Amino acid sequence: MMYDKKKSNQEQIIALIGFDDTLLQHFKSGGFEDRQVCAFKNGLELSNQWENNHINIVAVIAQSEILGTSGIALLETFKKRKYPNVPFFIVCNPTDTNIKLLAIKSGVSDIFILPVSIQKVQTRINFLINNWENIVKKASTDSKQNLSYKTPLAKRIFDLFFAGTALICLSPFLLLIYILIRIESNGPVFYYALRVGTGYKIFKFYKFRSMYVNADQRLKDLKHLNQYASTTPTAEETKNENFLCDECLAAGTKCQFPIYADKVQWCEKDYIGNKKGNSGAAFFKIKDDPRITKVGKFIRNTSIDELPQLWNVIIGDMSIVGNRPLPLYESEKLTTDKYSQRFMAPAGITGLWQVEKRGSAGEMSEEERLMLDNKYAENHSFLYDIKLIFRTIPALFQKENV
């Protein structure tokens, strides 16, 4: 990192995140008036300096894919931590128009496509910094008119009534599940992970815990049982006891995709058992997986582990019916027109692909699932949702083996 701590509280700083050496030299060449340009390896380093040293950040520029860890996800993190509202820019490779629109709607100030004209970039950034206060005021006035999706009143009333009634009626049963989980294994009963819903809104997604709290740590002892394993672990994989994915290792931070429960934390990629290899998707599956508790196996097969999401419905993060919200590392892969369309529909507990393919979900291709998500996005309505709910009830009791 390159800035003078003695001057950082007074001097205006433009923070660069994840820049390669060549591009960094272009941005450091001047042209940002009297502002200091400082480089940070990743969002975590910037966050620590911003929070602990109270440096005067006036703009953030990240070299990242829009749906990458230093893209929209980082901006959402800054918002959740209530950092000062400053212009946030992304420098990235050419990408899909829908993804650009999604970024702008998420609060990204502008997107610069590589290769960039440094003079034009400097002009644009200086203009936004100098006029940021007026721009923010205008944006707050117009924000209600720019929403990409707004839950219809009838759907919202139904969601509140259905979720509220279900929570009241199921409260004795939920208490029983709570007690059984607590008795079988130590650790929190509930956990949450970050999920991407409608319009790429990121929120806390709640579930009952179905694995032991050290599930990710046990992976290294179970790799030899992987039904999909085709090669033996490399020396580098053996040394990596923290099981960080390539993105986390590149970012130089701890896990970028954590699951939280009280003071316990897991890696979501390991928890779900889905990893990305250098040559394509690779899955981790063990017959009678010992990481899953006995109660956990039951609540997974019957979808009871999903019931805490009724609270997500109550607070407005989700609806009863919609496309399933995705983990960040899955959402960032959906960057084409035909895939990103799924985010223009409500996020829900149950949806079209769950009732169409549940029970044989292991045979469903990723392409087929995404096409069903798009089909729902194109055709969803209140009456269509009611039909899916009636189809969901018998599907809940079909065994799911994904």
N, C-alpha and C positions, 0 to 999 in steps of 0.2 A: 504494500500500500504506500502511496506517495502523497503525503500532505504534511504540513507543518502544524503540529498539535498546538503550539503557542498561539498561532493565528487562527485556528480552526473555528473558534467560537465567534469571531468577528467576520472572517472572510467567507464570502459565498462560495460554496463548493458544488461542482457538478460531479456526481458519482458515476463512474463507469464500472460495470459488472461483467466479468467473464470475457473481456476483450482479448483477442489474440494480439501478438506483439506488433504485427504490421498495422492493423487498424488502430491500435492504441497510439502509435506514433503519429498517425494522421490527426487524431483527436487532440493530442497534446501540442500540436503545432501552433496553437493560438486561434484567435478568432472568436473567443467567447467573452469578449470585453475584458473586464478586470477579474473575472471569476477563476478560481483555481480548479483544475481538472485533476481528480484523484481516482486511482484505479483500485478496485477491490476484486479479490479472487471470486467471491460468490456473495449471495445475499446475506448469509449468516455473518460474514465479516463486516459488511456494511451495517447490518442491524446492530451488532455489538458496539461499533463505534458511534453510531447514531444515538443509541440509547445511553451508553456509559459516558461518552465524552461530550455529548450534546453539540456535535458539529452542525454547522449551518448548511444543511443540504438544500439546494434550490432546484435541483433536477436529478433524476436518475435515468441512466441510459444503459440498457442491458443488451449484450450480444447473445441472443438466445432464440430458439424457436418459440413462436407465440404460445404454444401449449407446453413448452418446456418448463423446467423447474425455476428458471429465472425469468419467465414470461408472466402470463396472467396469474399463475399461482403465487409468484413472489409479490405481485401488486396486491393480491387479496390478503397476503400475510401482513403487509404494511398497513392495510386498512384495519385488519382485526386488532393489530397492536396500537392503533390510533396514532400512528406517526403523522407528522405534518403533511398536509395535502400539497404535494409538489408535482410538477409534470413528470410523467413516466413514459419513456420512449423505449422502443424495441428495434434493434438492428438484426435483421434475419435474412435468410435465403428466400428466393421467390416462393410464394405460398398462395393458397386458394383465397378467393375473394370473400367467401363466407367466413373464413377464419379471421380475416382482417376485420370484417364488420363485427364479429364476435369480440375481438380485442378492443375495438373502439367503444362498444357498448359496455365492456367491462371496466372502462376507465383509462385505457391506454391513450396517451395524448397524441401519439403519432407513431407510424411504423416506417422505418427506412429499409428499403430492399437493397441488398448487396448486388453489385458494387455500388457504393454511395459516392455522391459528389459532396466532399467535405464542406465546400463553401455553401451549398444549398442547405445542408444539414445545420451548419452553424447559424445561418440566417433564421431558419425555422425555430431552432431551439432558443435563440436569443429573443425572438419575438414572443414566444409563449411564456418564457420566464418573465419578461418585462410586463406582460399583460395578463399574467395568471390570475390575479385577484378578480379582475373584471370577467374573465372567462369562467371562473368558478361560480360567480354570482349568476351569470346567464345560464350556465348548465343546471344549477339548482332550480331555476325558474322553469326550465323546459323539461326537466327529467321525467316528470309524470307523463309527458306526451311521447316519450321515446322508448317506452318499454316494449321489448320484442314479444313478450307473452304476458298476459294478465289473466289470472284464474277467473272464469266466469262466476258471477254471484251464486248461481244455482249450484255449481260444482263445489264452491267453497262452503256453502251452507251444508251440503250433503257430506262433505269431508268432515266438518266439525261434528255434525250429528252422528255420523257412523263411527268415527274414531272415539268420540266421547262416550257413546253408548257401549262400544266394545270394551273400552278400558274399565268402565264401571262393572259391566257384566262379567268380565274375565278377571277382575281383581283377585278373587279367591284363588283361581287357577294360577295366575301370575305369581302370587305369593308362594304357592306350593313349588313352582319352578325355581323361584328365588332360593327357597330353603334347600331344595335338592342340589342345586349348583353349589351352594355354600358348604353343604355337608360333604360332597364328594371330593372337592379339591379346594386348596387355599387360593385366595386371590379375589379380585372384584367380580361381581356377578354381571355387571354391564361393561361394555366397552364402546368406544366410538372411533370411527375413522373418517377422514375427510373424503367427501364425495362431490362429484360434479353433476348438477341437475340442470334445470331449465335455464337456457341462455348462459350456460357455463357458470352458474352461481355455485360457489363452493360452500358446503355446510357440514356440520357434524352429523354423522349417520350412526344411529344407535342399534345395538344388538345385544342379545344374551351371549355371554361367553360360552363357547363350546369346546375350547381347547385348554390344555394346561398353560399356565402363565409363562412357562419357559419353552413354548412350542418352537420358536425360531432357533433357540440354542440347541435343541435336540436334533435339528436337521442334519448336522454333520455326522451324527451317529446313525442316521437312517438312510443315508444316500445310497448305500449298497442295496436297499430294498426297493428303490425307485423302479417302477414298472416300465418307465420310459427311458431309463438310462441306456445310452449307447456307448459311452466312453467312460473311462475311469477319471476321477478328479485329478486335475493338474496340481503341480506343486504350489502354484499361486493360489488356487482355490482352497487347498488344504491349509495354507497359512492364514487365509482370510476368515478368522474365527467369528467376525462380526457379520459375515454374509451380506456385505454391502453390495448393491447392484452397481453396474457400470456408471450409472448417472450419479449416484451418491459418491462413488470413488472419484469421479471426475470433478465433482463440485468441491471435494475436499472437506466434506462435513460428515456429520452423523447421518442416520437414516432420514431421507427426505420424504418417506411415505410411512410415517409412524401410525400405529393404532394406540389410542390412549385409554386407560382405565385407572382412575385414581392416580397413584404414583407408579403404576406399572406401564411399560411400553413394549410393544412388539414391532417387528418389521412387517408391514402389510403384504409385501410381495412374498415373503416366506410363509406368512400366516395362511394366505390363500393357496399357496403352492404353485404359483404361476411365474415362471422366469423367462426372460428373453436372452437367448444365446446369440453368439456372433453370426450364426448361420440361419437364424429364424427362431420361431417360437418353440420353447421346450417346456414340457409340463412335468410337474412333480406329483406322482400319485403312488400311494402305498395301500395295499390291501389291508383292511382292518387297521388303519393308521393309529398307532399308539399315542399320537399327540392329542387325539380327540377323546374326551371323557365319555363315559357311558351315557350320562345324561345328555352330553353334547351331541352324541350320535342320534339319540331319539329326537331332540328338538330340531336338529338339522333336517332329518328325513321327513318331519312333519311340518317344517317351516315355522315352528314355534319360536325359534331364535329370532325371527323377524318381527315379532309382536311389539318390541319396544319402539319400532318405527311409527307406531300409532302416535307417539309423542311428536315425532317429526311432522306428522300431518297436523296435529293440533297447533303447533307453532308456525305452520305455513311453509316449511321447507319442502314438503312433498304433498301429494294427493293420494287418495286410496288407489286410483288407477292412473297409470302413466308408464313412461319408459323408465327402466331401472337406472338410478343414478350410478355413475361409474367411478372407480378409483382414478386418481389423477394420472397415473402412469398408463391407464388404458385410454383415457380421454385424449391425451396428447397425441395418440397415434391416429385419431380419426380426423384427418385434416383435409379430406376431399369433400366435394359438394354432396356426393351421395351418402356419405357417412355423417357429416356434421348436421344434416337435417334433423337427426334424432333429438338434438338439443333444443329444437324449436317447439317441443311438446312438453307438457307437464311431466315432472318426475313423480314416480309412483311406487307403491308397495307391490302391486301386481300389475301385469300388463298383458299385451297380446302374445308375446313369445312364451311367457310362462304357461299360459293355458293351452297354447297350441302344441308345445313340445315337451311339457313336463312329463317325467317318467321315461322318456326316451331322449332326454336332453344331452346325454353323452354322445348321441349320434348327430347332434345339430352342429352344423359348421358355423364358424364365426360370421361368414357372409350371410347365411340364412338368418341368423339372429339379428344382424344389423338391418337386413331388409324388412323384417317384421317390425323393428323399431320405427323405420321410416314409414311403413304402412300405417302404423298407429298415428304418427305425427301428421300424416296427410288426412286421416279420416276421423280423428277423435272428436267426440261430442258427448254430451251428458248421457243421452240414451245409449250410445255405444259403450260408455263406461258401465252402465247398469248391466248390460248384457255380459260384459267381461266379468263382472263381479259374480254373477250367477254361474258362470263357467269356472270361476276360480274355486268355489267351495268344494266341489268333488276333486279338483286337481290338487288341493292341499294335502290330501291323504294318499297321493301317489308318491312312491319312493323316488327321491332324486339322487343321482349318483355322480353329479359333477363336482 
